[in-house]
Amino acid sequence: MGSRGLRLVLAGGLLLAFACGPVLGRVPRGLQEPLEQEWTKEPLLDYDERDGEKHEKPSPRRGEEATASPCFRCCDPGTPVYQAVPVPQINITILKGEKGDRGDRGLQGKYGKTGSAGARGHVGPKGQKGSMGAPGDRCKNHYAAFSVGRKKPLHSNDYYQTLIFDTEFVNLYGHFNMFTGRFYCYVPGIYFFSLNVHTWNQKETYLHIMKNAEEVVILYAQVSDRSIMQSQSLMLELRDQDEVWVRLFKGERENAIFSDEFDTYITFSGYLVKHAAEP
């Protein structure tokens, strides 16, 4: 291409610039008035900036319109609204990793308040038989017993006589006193007593088994031509320090019991049946 062709290209470019210049510099009618108002508005500046601006910024001439600015601010009214670009959403489930190891056991928390008692449950099945336990302490037993006899006969006189015994068969723990002829209770409970005598022919036999000063039972035999063995027995509930003994009635009648020095015809026995503390 020669110099002639270059001249033709430059001439065409100038013609295109003159033709399109007014169109490119034209501002839309809806935005022209705000821009003119914005141009005429004075921004809020400091005193020093305003003073400097008076000397530096030239004012437009009369009859000349201010050149429209092609720039916009986001706070200006009438600014074109652009559609917001959506933020991409990430599916977090696809980012889930593998299950980690179990952590250490934490510290035990504080105990809560005691709850109310629940309803009673059903009776469970019967368990197996357990093993035999160790032997327990020996049961504490209580004993009291005596059995005594007399080899001498006894006749009544003007007063009551206590039957004294001279032969001791059994006297457990010495509860029967051979000198007073009385059994003293040291183990309270129920006792059994028995009295056996031999009557004297042609004489009456009249005795009482006594509890303390009370006549409890009588042993009696009428006058007879023959002598016989006569007996009486009973059970008594005794307390501590009670006394049991045999008394011969006084001599208002011919009253006697028979015996000799070779055989024992008269016996008096007693023993504990049940201790008072036992159920």
Buried (B, 14 or more C-beta within 10 A) or exposed (E): EEEEEEEEEEEEEEEEEEEEEEEEEEBEEEBEEBBBEBEEEEEEEEEEEEEEEEEEEEEEEEEEEEEBEEEBEEEEEEEEEEEEEEEEEEEEEEEEEEEEEEEEEEEEEEEEEEEEEEEEEEEEEEEEEEEEEEEEEEEEEBEBBBBBBBBEBBEBEEEEBEBBBBEEEEBBEEBBBBEEBBBBBBBBBBBBBBBBBBBBEEBBBBBBBBBEEEEBBEBBBEEBEEBEEBEBBBEBBBEEEBBBBBBBBBBEEEBBBBBEEEEBBBBBBBBBEEBBEEE
